[in-house]
Structure formats: structure tokens, C-alpha cells
């Protein structure tokens, strides 16, 4: 594969990246192991597995290469030996050090002298356990196609690899060119959504700190679904409303000034078939109540109205339309346009609600017992990402403590409790279709 200019939805994540704003996401896997597990042997097996899969899937040899400030970066295919250097090993003492190691990985831009992913095996000595951390530059894959990178390490049994072929064998998602009849409503929807929160203060933006705080929440999907149905709500509506409540209440206990309106960016897929490599997402805005005293009924009404508004206006087409307008212009102009749009949107937080269509059972002969998704900070100092699988809703929280303080654990505790709280006594929310 010869070097290829980055284009379409992939290029945004190169345009907005800088040393203080790394653009890679991560997936943390808990591995079942005991004190008898041979760590050196495990590291050796991981290297062998990765070499085998890099040979099998050329996609894993791709990396982003700078072509100068005035030229678009390119995708370059590296060698198998280069790809093997993307494997790292860390040994830490405690759970807090494990979290710190993952936070450091998120805060450190991936170097552009090898494929644009990292695979870090973390051994935690007390209590003894292993974590496998997969980090992938967002220009290579979004949260849906990104699961294909699990083929780097999954065991080739019980159909684990076959379920990933849809992402590994598909073409990179091409740029979307919205039809003229869709542009008016989508642009108006985005501008109106942005304008309705313009008079509100904003949360502090992410800083140039080299530290990220992370926390995890895992709750049973059946429980979340049952409670959402009690509100006559979809899971997405319930998750967005509950996240808004947890964020507002956690910030109310801090020294951070809370905005009247919490402005969230949300990813929305442009690929209804969910069979792509690269990126197939756009970004929309969701405004949530910022007051900690707001009733949950009001929060749910707001979440429902916001999500239905996205569907009614097809708001996800607005930013691809802008990208299409500047697509033929020089790289520097396109980059300035992307950075200007992000600075104008000025989100307080990122909320991702992603359905999952896979089962990760084992790697290197060890059972996978947990999964934690983590997203980058797009200038916002807080990101909350949910992956909905059959058994559990997995939530990953990423926080810039220099901007918002050390409140990630409090937010995770509150969110975990509120997501599976008792069903409502009052069920007065009107029902809408479409979610």
C-alpha cells in the first residue's frame, strides 16, 4: 500500500490535534489471571500474536505521517517490525497506579514514526491482575470500526475473529456529500442548538496538562433497560439524562462554576450499515440542564427533546457539509477551518452512547472479564463514553484534573448509583418514537 492522503471524516482528528490535545481513544480490557501466570511468557505471546495479526491484516501497519505544515498528512504502511514496536509493558504496584498509567497514555500523543496505535500490557502487583490497553489514533478508526483493532490480540477461536471481519475488510468510509434539500434543516438545527446555549457560561476548557484522570462504571444492561422503560424512555435518553444529572451534582460539590446549560458534543454515525473502516461519524450538540437541583423528569424531557431534534433536523449532516465546502482548499485552510469550528462550538463535555455488536471472550488464553471505553478530550475537559453490550453498559470517564479538579471517582460513584436507581414513582414523561 503506497502513502495516501488522509481524507473524508478521518482528517478532522489530525487537523485538531496538537501536543496538548492528543486524538486517540483507548479500550481497557481486564484479564482473568492469578499469581501463577508467567508474565514474561505472556509478554512473549503478545508479541507473537501481534506479529501474526499484523501480517494477516495490513490495516494494522498504517500510521499517520506528517508532510509539512502546508500539506495534508498521509497514511503510510509500515513494516511488521515497526508495528511490533507499538507493544509496551508496564508493571505497577496498585490499582491507582494502573489508572495513572492509562491516564498518562491518553495524555501522550502517539508518535508518528510507526503505526498509529499502541498496545500496553499492564501488570498490577497488588492485587495481582493484568490489563490490556489498546489505544488507536482517531484518524484511523471511530468507536464502531475501532473494535476491529481487537483482532491484534484476540484468540482465534469460537468465532471471535470472524465477527471483526466486517470492519477489517471494508473500505475506508468516504466523505459524505449531503443533498441540498437536507442542508437547510441540518445547518439551522446545529446553529439553533449552539445559539440556545450561547448566553450560558462554559466549563473550563482542557488544559495543556500531561495528566488525565480516568474512572470506570459497569452496570447490568437489563437493569438500565428496565428502569428506562419505567420512564417510557429509550436507553439513550435515560443515559444522557442520568449523565447530565451526575455531572451537575458532582460539579456542585466542587469549586467549579456550573453553567446554566451544559453543552455536550455527541458522535452520530453516518453509516447505517455499520460496516466500515476509518471514520463514519459526525458531531452534534446536545444541551442539558446545568443546575444541580433540576428534577430528573425535567432532565429526561430535555434529553428526549434534544435527541429527537437531532433526528428531525438530521443535524449530523451539518458538519460534513462544511467539510465538503472546504474540501478542495489547501490543507492549511482546512485545518484552520476545523480548529475554528471546534473553538466556536466550545463544548463543556463529550457524551458517547455506542451500541456494541461483539463478544470479547479471551486473549492469550486468558478470559476477558471487563471492558472500559475511553475517549479523547476535544478541548472539553470531560468525556463520558458508554458502550452498550448484551450483558453490561460499560462507561469510561476521562477528566482533566487541572481544569476540573480530582472529581472523577466521585462522578463515577454517583453515576453508577444513579444509573441503577429504583424505577420512578411518577411516570409523566410523554413518549416519542424514533429512539
ZAVEXNU-103797 format. One record per residue: residue in three letters; x, y, z of N, C-alpha, C, O in turn. Coordinates in steps of 0.05 Angstrom, whole numbers, plus 5000, padded with zeros to 4 digits. Layout:
AlaXYZXYZXYZXYZ
...
END
This chain:
Unk501749765000500050005000501850255000503450285018
Unk501550424981503150674980501950884997499550875005
Unk503551095004502451305021499951435008499851474984
Unk498051505025495551615015494751845033494951835057
Unk493852065020492952295035490552215052488852055044
Unk490552325076488152275094485952455083486352685077
Unk483552345082481352495071478752425086478752265104
Unk476552545077473952475088473752535117475052725127
Unk472252385132471852435161474452385177474552465200
Unk476452245165478852185181480552425186481852435207
Unk480552625168482452835171481953025194483853155203
Unk479553045203478853225225480753185249481653375262
Unk481252925256482652865280485652915278487052925298
Unk486652955254489353055250489453355251491353475261
Unk487353475240487253765238487153895266488254115270
Unk485653775284485253905311487253805332487253915354
Unk488953615325490753505345493153695349494153815330
Unk494053715374496553855380497753705404496553515414
Unk500053805414501353665436499753655461500053475477
Unk497953845465496253855489493553725484491953695503
Unk492953645460490353525453490753275436490253285412
Unk491753065448492052815433489452705424487352725438
Unk489452595400486952495388486952195385486552095363
Unk487352045407486951755406485151665428485051775450
Unk483551465422481751345441483051095452485050995442
Unk481950985473483050745485480850555494478650635500
Unk481550305495479850095505481549935525483649825518
Unk480549915550481949775571480549515577478149515582
Unk481949295575480849025580482048905605484448905609
Unk480248815623481148665646481548375639479848255626
Unk483848265646484447985640484447815665485547895686
Unk483147585664483047405686485747255689486547115671
Unk487047295712489647165717490047135747488647265763
Unk491946965754492546925782495646945786497047015767
Unk496546895810499346935816501146735802503546765800
Unk499946515790501546325776502046395747503646265733
Unk500746615737501146695710504046795705505046955721
Unk505246695685508046765678508047015661507347015638
Unk508847235673508747495659510547505635509747595614
Unk512947405638514847415615513747255592513947335569
Unk512547025598511346855577509047005564508646985540
Unk507447145580505147295570506047515551504847555530
Unk508147655558509147865540510147745514509647855493
Unk511547525516512547385492510247305474510347335449
Unk508147195486505847105470504447345456503547325434
Unk504447565470503147805459504747905434503547975414
Unk507347895436508947975413508447785389508147875367
Unk508447525395507947335373505147375361504847365336
Unk503147425378500447455368500247705350499047695329
Unk501447925359501248175344502648145317501648245297
Unk505048025316506447985291504647825271504547885247
Unk503447615281501747455264499347615253498747595229
Unk498147775270495747925261496548165243495048235225
Unk498848285247499748505230500248395202499748535182
Unk501348155200501748035174499047975161498648015137
Unk497147885177494547795167492848035158491348015139
Unk493048255173491348485167493048735162494048855181
Unk493448815137495049045130494249305144495849485148
Unk491749325151490749565164492349635189492649875196
Unk493449435203494849475228497649585223499149655242
Unk498449615198501049725191500850025184502950145178
Unk498450135185498050415177498750605199498250555223
Unk500050825192500651035210500451305197500651325172
Unk500051515213499851785203502651915201504151905220
Unk503252025178505952145173505552435166503952505149
Unk506952615180506852895173508152955146510252835139
Unk506953135131508053215105508753505104508953625082
Unk509153625127509653915128507154065135504953965131
Unk507554315144505254465154503254535132500854575138
Unk504154555107502354645086501154415070499554455052
Unk501954165077501053935062499553745080500053725104
Unk497653605068496053415084497753185093499353075077
Unk497553095118498852855127498052615110495952625096
Unk499652405110499052175094498851925112499851925134
Unk497551725101497551455114499751295101499951265077
Unk501551195118503851045108503650755118502750715141
Unk504350565102504450295111507250225121509150235106
Unk507450165147510050095159510549795157508849645148
Unk512849715166513649435166512549295190511549415209
Unk512649025190511748865212513548925236512548945259
Unk516148955232517949025254517149295267517249315291
Unk516449485250515649745261513149715278512949835299
Unk511249555268508749515283509249385310507949445329
Unk511249205311511749075337512749265358512449215382
Unk513949485350514849685369512549835382513049985401
Unk510149795373507749915385506849775410504949865423
Unk508149555417507449405441509149505465511649545462
Unk507949555487509349645511508449475535506349345534
Unk510149465555509549325580510049505603512149645605
Unk508149505622508549665647507949485671506049325670
Unk509549515691508949375717508549595738510149765742
Unk506249575751505549775772504749635797504249395797
Unk504649785819504149655845501149635851500249425861
Unk499649845847496849855857494849935835495649995813
Unk492349925843490149995824490450285816490050355793
Unk491050465835491350745829493550795809493350965792
Unk495750635811497950665792497150555764498050655744
Unk495450355764494450255738492850475724493150525700
Unk491050605739489450825727491351055718490851165697
Unk493351105734495151325726496651255701497151435684
Unk497351005698498850925673497050955649498051045628
Unk494550885651492650925628492251215623492151305600
Unk491951375644491651665641493951795627493651975610
Unk496351705634498751805620498851735591499651895574
Unk497951495584497751415556495851595541496451675518
Unk493551665553491551835539492652115535491952245516
Unk494252215554495252485553497752515535498552745530
Unk498852295525501352305509500652245480499752035473
Unk501252445462500652395434502252155423504452105432
Unk500952005405502351785393504451885373503852065357
Unk506851785375508951875357508351785328507051585324
Unk509251945309508551895281510951765266511451835243
Unk512251585279514451445266513951145265515850985261
Unk511451065269510650785269507650775266506350985265
Unk506350545264503450535262502050685285503150695307
Unk499750795279498450985298496650835318494350905320
Unk497750645331496350505353498450415373500850405367
Unk497550365398499350255418497750035433495350045435
Unk499249835442498149615457499949585482502249505480
Unk498749635505500249645530499249425549496849435557
Unk500949245556500249045577501149145604503549195608
Unk499249185622499849285648499549065669497348945671
Unk501649005683501548815705501248975731502949145737
Unk499148915746498749035772499348835793498248615793
Unk501148905812502148705831500348675855500248455867
Unk498848875863497148855887494549005884494549255883
Unk492348865882492148575879493048495851492948655832
Unk494048255848495248165823493248135801491347975803
Unk493548285779491748265756493148395732495248515735
Unk491948355709493048455684490948625670488548565670
Unk491948835657490248995640491549015612494049045610
Unk489948995591490949035564489749295554487249315552
Unk491349485547490449745539490949785509493249785501
Unk488849825494489049875465488550175460486350275467
Unk490350315448490050595441490350615410492250515399
Unk488450755398488450785368487951075361486051205372
Unk489551185343489051465335486351485321485551315305
Unk484851695328482151725318481951755288479851705276
Unk484151845275484051865246484051595233483251575209
Unk484751375247484651115236482050965239481250805223
Unk480551035261478150885266476451035287477451165305
Unk473751015283471951125303471150905322472350685322
Unk469250955340468550765361467250515351467250315365
Unk466150525327464950275316466950115301467349875307
Unk468350235281470350085266472750015284474249825278
Unk473150175305475550135322475649865335477749765343
Unk473349735339473349465352474849265335475749065345
Unk475149325309476749145292479649125301480848915296
Unk480649325315483349315325483749105347485949035355
Unk481549005358481748785377482848535365483748355379
Unk482748525338483948295324486948275328488148075322
Unk488148485338491048485344491748275365493948165365
Unk489848215383490548045406488447835413489147655429
Unk486147835401484047635408484947355401486347315381
Unk484047155416484546875409482846805385480646905382
Unk483946645367482546565342480946315347481546095338
Unk478846345363477046115369474246215375473846455378
Unk472346045375469546095380468546345365466846495375
Unk469546375340468446585323469246865331468047055321
Unk471246895348471947165357472947345334472147575331
Unk474747235317475847395295473847445273473747665261
Unk472147245267470247275245468347515249467547645230
Unk467747575274465847795279467148065273465748265271
Unk469748075270471148325265471748365235472648585227
Unk471248165219471948185190470448415177471448535158
Unk468048475186466448695174467848955176467349135159
Unk469548995196471049245199473749235185474749435175
Unk474948995186477748975175477848945145479848995133
Unk475648855133475648805104474149025089474049015064
Unk472949215103471349425090473149645080475449685089
Unk472149805061473550045051473450255073471650265090
Unk475350445072475250675090472750845082472250875058
Unk471350945102468951085097469451345082471151505090
Unk468051395060468551625043467051865055465251845071
Unk467952105045466652345054463652355046462952255024
Unk461952455063459152475057458552745044459452955053
Unk457052735023456152985009453153005012451652894996
Unk452253155032449353175037447853295013448953474999
Unk445453215009443753324988442853604996442553665020
Unk442453774976441754054981439254074998439054255015
Unk437353894994434853925009435153865039433453945056
Unk437353735046437853665074439453885089439453895113
Unk440754055073442754235086441454445103442354515125
Unk439254565093437954785108437154705136437854835155
Unk435754475138434754395165437054315183437054375207
Unk439054175172441354085188442954315198443754325222
Unk443654515181445154745189443654915209444755005229
Unk441054955204439455105222439254975249439255105270
Unk438954705248438854555274441354595290441154635315
Unk443654565278446154595292446554885303447254925326
Unk446055085286446355355294444455435316445155565335
Unk441955335314439955395334440755265361440455385382
Unk441755015360442554875384444955025397445055045421
Unk446755115381449055265391448155535403449055605425
Unk446355665389445455935398443955915424444056105440
Unk442455695429440855685453442555655478441555695500
Unk445055595475446855575499448955785500450755775517
Unk448755985482450956175479451156365503453256465509
Unk448856415516448956605538449756475565450156615585
Unk450056215564450956075588453956085590455356085570
Unk454956085616457856055620458655775610456955605607
Unk461155735607462255475599464055365621465255515636
Unk464255095622466154975640468955035630469355095607
Unk470955025648473655075640474454875617473754645618
Unk476054975598476954805576479254635586480454685607
Unk479754425570482054255577484654425576484854605559
Unk486454355593489054505595491154355579490654145567
Unk493554455581495854315569497054115587499354035583
Unk495654025607496653845627497353575614495953485596
Unk499453445624500153175614498952965632499952735633
Unk496753025645495352835663492452815656491153015650
Unk491452575656488652515653487752345677489152155684
Unk485552405689484352235709482252065695480752165678
Unk482051805702480051635690478551475711479551435733
Unk476151395705474551235722472751065705472151125682
Unk471850835717470150645702467550595717467450605741
Unk465450545701462850475712461750245695461750255671
Unk460850025708459649795694457149725708457149665732
Unk454849735694452349665706450849475687451249475663
Unk449149305698447649105681445849245661444249415668
Unk446049155636444349265615441349225621439749395616
Unk440748985631437948925636436749115657434449185655
Unk438349195677437349375697436949655686434949775691
Unk438849745670438550005657436150015639434550205638
Unk435849795623433549785604430949785620429049925611
Unk430749645641428349625657427549895669425249975668
Unk429550045679428950305691428150505669426350665673
Unk429550495646428850665624425950625615424550815610
Unk425150365614422450305606420450415626418250495619
Unk421250415652419550535672418950825668416950925677
Unk420750955655420451245648419251275620418951495610
Unk418551055606417751065578419851195561419251345543
Unk422351135567424651255554426351045540426250805548
Unk427851125520429850955509432350945527432651115545
Unk434050745522436450735538438250985533439351085552
Unk438351075508439951305502438951555517440551705529
Unk436351595517435151825532435851805561436552005574
Unk435451565572435951535601438951575608439551705628
Unk440751475591443551505596444351795595445751895613
Unk443451945575444152225572443152385595444552555606
Unk440652335603439452485626440952425652441452605668
Unk441552175656442952095681445752205682446752295703
Unk447152195659449852315658449752615664451352715680
Unk447752755653447553035659447053095688448253275699
Unk445452925701444852965730447352905746448053065764
Unk448852695740451252625755453352835752454652905772
Unk453752945728455753155724455053405739456753515753
Unk452553495737451653735750451953715781452853895794
Unk451153485792451253455821454053425831454753515853
Unk455853295815458653275823459953545822461553605840
Unk459553695801460753965799459754155821461154325830
Unk457254115830456054285851457654245877457554435894
Unk458954025880460453975905463354065902464954045921
Unk464054165879466754255873466854565874464854695880
Unk469154675868469554965866469055065838469455305833
Unk468254895820467854965792465155105789463155005800
Unk465055325775462555465769461055305748462055245727
Unk458555245754456955065737455455235716454055425724
Unk455555175691454055325671451055275674450255055684
Unk449455465666446555425666445755205646443855055651
Unk447255195624446854995603449454845599451454965593
Unk449354575602451654405596451554345567449654205558
Unk453454425552453554375523455354135518457754135523
Unk454053925508455553675502455753625472453853685457
Unk458053525464458253425436457753125437458652985455
Unk456353025417455752735415456452635387455852765367
Unk457852405385458252285359455752145349454352015364
Unk455252175323453052045310454051905284455452035269
Unk453451655280454451515257453051605231450651665231
Unk454551615210453551675183453151415167452151425144
Unk453951195178453750935164451650755177452150635198
Unk449350745165447150585176447750285176446650135192
Unk449550195158450249915157452349835177452749595183
Unk453850025189455849975209457949775198458749595213
Unk458749815173460749635161462849795147462849825122
Unk464649915162466650085150469250065166469349975189
Unk471350155153473850215167474150515167472750655153
Unk476150625182476350915184474151025201473150895219
Unk473451275195471351415210468851455193468951515169
Unk466551415206463951465194462151615213459851545217
Unk463351815226461751955247461652255241463452365228
Unk459652385252459452665253458952745282458752575299
Unk458953005287458553105314456153285315455653445297
Unk454553255336452153415341452353535369454053455385
Unk450653735374450653865400448153775416445953755404
Unk448453745442446253675460446553865484448553875497
Unk444454015489444354205512442854075536440553995532
Unk444154065559442953945582442854145605444554325606
Unk440854125623440754305646443154285664444154065670
Unk444254515672446654515688446154525718447854465734
Unk443754615726443154645754442954375768441754195758
Unk444354355791444354105806441654045818441053805824
Unk439954245821437354205834435154135814432854095821
Unk435754115788433754055767432553785772434053595779
Unk429953755769428653495773429453305751430153385729
Unk429353045757430152845737428052845714428852795691
Unk425552885720423552905699424253115679424053075655
Unk425153355688425853565670428353495655428553555631
Unk430253355667432653275653431953075631433053085609
Unk430152895637429452695617427852825594428252755571
Unk426153015600424753155579426753305561426553295536
Unk428753425573430753575557432353375540432853435516
Unk433253155551434752955535433052855512434052825490
Unk430552795517428852685496428452895474428552825450
Unk427953145482427553355462430053395445429853435421
Unk432353395458434853435444435453205424436153255401
Unk435052965433435552735415433552715392434352645370
Unk431052775398429152775376429653005356429052975332
Unk430653225366431253455349433553385329433553475307
Unk435353215338437553135320436352975297437153005274
Unk434552795304433352625283431652795264431652755239
Unk430152985275428253145258429753325239428853365216
Unk432053435247433553615230435853485215437053615197
Unk436453235221438753095210441253265215442853315197
Unk441553355240443653545247446453425241448353585237
Unk446653165240449253045236450453105208452753055203
Unk448753215190449753275163450953555161452153615141
Unk450653715182451553995181454654015178455654145160
Unk456053885196459053905195460253765171462153875159
Unk459253535162460253425136459753615113461353625094
Unk457653775114457153975092459254185093460154275072
Unk459954285117462054485119464754365109466254495094
Unk465354115117467753985108467853955078469953995065
Unk465553895066465453875037465854135023467054145001
Unk465054355036465354615024468254695022469054825002
Unk469854615042472754695041474554475031476954495032
Unk473354245022474954015015477054064994479153944995
Unk476454234975478354284953480454494960482154554943
Unk480254614983482154824991484754705002484854475009
Unk486854865004489454775015489054665043487254745058
Unk490954485051490754355077490754555100489254525119
Unk492354765098492554955120489855095124489055135147
Unk488455165103485855285106483855095118482255165135
Unk483954845109482154645120482654605150480854575166
Unk485154605158485854565186484954805203483854765224
Unk485355045193484455285207481455285210480355355231
Unk480055195189477155185190476154985211474355045226
Unk477454745212476654545232477154645261475554615278
Unk479454775265480154875292478255105299477455125323
Unk477455265280475655485286472855385293471655485312
Unk471955185279469355075285469354955313467454995328
Unk471454805320471554685347471554905368470254875389
Unk473155115364473355325383470655475386469955565407
Unk469155485364466455615364464455445379462855555394
Unk464555185374462655005387463055015418461155005433
Unk465655025426466455045454464754865473463354965490
Unk464954605470463454425487464454415515466754455521
Unk462654355534463354305562464254015566466053965582
Unk462953835552463653555555462953405530461553505512
Unk463853155529463252965507461652735519462352635540
Unk459552655506457952425514457652245490456652325469
Unk458651995493458351805472456551575481456951465503
Unk454651495465452951265471453051075447451851125426
Unk454650865450455350695427454350415431455050285451
Unk452650315413451850025415454149855407455749925389
Unk454449625420456649435413455449185401453449085409
Unk456849085380455948845366458148635366458748525345
Unk459148585390461348385391461448265419460348375438
Unk462748035420463347905446466347845447467347705430
Unk467647965466470447915470470747715493470247775516
Unk471647475486471747265506474547225518474847215543
Unk476547205501479247135512481447245495481147285471
Unk483747275507486147345493488547215507488647215532
Unk490347105492492746965502491946745523493446695541
Unk489646635518488646415536487446515562486646355578
Unk487246775566486046895590483347015584482947145564
Unk481446955602478747065598478747365601480147475618
Unk477147505584476747795586474447835605472147755598
Unk474947965627472847995648471748275650469848325665
Unk472848465636471848735637472748895613474648825599
Unk471249115607471749275584471149565591469049625602
Unk472949755584472650035592473350215569475750225562
Unk471450355557472050535534472850815544471650915563
Unk474850935531475751195539476151365514477451275494
Unk475151605514475251785490477152015496477652085519
Unk478252135475479952375478478352615486475952625484
Unk479852825495478553085502478953265478481153315469
Unk476653365467476653525443476853825449475753995435
Unk478153895471478154165481476454185506476954355523
Unk474454015508472853985532474553835553476353685546
Unk474053885579475653765600474453515611475453395630
Unk472153425600470753185610469653025587468353145569
Unk470052765587468952595567467752345580469052225597
Unk465352275572463952035583463051875560461451965543
Unk463951625558463351455535462051195545463051065563
Unk459751125533458250885541458350685518457850765495
Unk458950435524458650225504456550025515456749925537
Unk454449985499452249815507452549545495452349505471
Unk453149345512453349065504451048915515449449025531
Unk450848665508448548505517448348475547446048485558
Unk450548445561450448405590450748655606449448685627
Unk452448835597453049075613453249325596453749315572
Unk452649545609453349815599456049895611456249915635
Unk458049925594460749995603461150295598460850395576
Unk461850435619462250725618465050795625466050705646
Unk466450955609469051055615469051355618467851495601
Unk470351455638470451745644473351835642475151725654
Unk473752045626476352175624476052465633474152605625
Unk477952555649477652815663480352955663482352825670
Unk480453215657482853365661482853485689481353685693
Unk484353375708484153475735485153755739484353885758
Unk486953845722487954125724485754325718485754545729
Unk483854245701481554425695479254395714477954585721
Unk478654145722476154085737476653965764474753915779
Unk479153935772479653815799479553515798479053395777
Unk480153385821480253095823477552985831477152895854
Unk475652995813472952905820471952675803469552605804
Unk473752545789472952325772471652095787469651975779
Unk472852025810471851795825469051865837467351695837
Unk468752115846466052195856463952175835461752085839
Unk464752265810462852255788462151965781459851895777
Unk464151795781463751505774461951375795460151225788
Unk462351435821460751315842457851415840455951255842
Unk457451675835454751775833453351665808451051585810
Unk454751655786453551555761452851255764450651175755
Unk454551105776454050825780451450785797449850605791
Unk451250945818448850925835446351015821444250885824
Unk446551235807444051345795443051185771440651185766
Unk444951065756444050905733442350675740440550595724
Unk442650555763441050325771439350385795438750205811
Unk438550645798436850725820434050605815433450505794
Unk432350615835429650505833428050645811428550875805
Unk426250495800424550595779422850825790422350845814
Unk421951015772420551255781417851195792416351015783
Unk417051355812414351335823412451495805410151415802
Unk413451715793411851875775412851825746415251875741
Unk411151745729411951685701410351865683408451785669
Unk411152125683409552325669410852425643409852605630
Unk413052295634414452375610412952275586412352035583
Unk412152465567410852375543412752195526415152225526
Unk411552015511413151825495413451925467411552015454
Unk415851905456416451975428417551725415418651555428
Unk417251715389418451485375421051565362421751795361
Unk422551355354424951405339427551365353429651385341
Unk427551295379430051245394429750985409431650905423
END
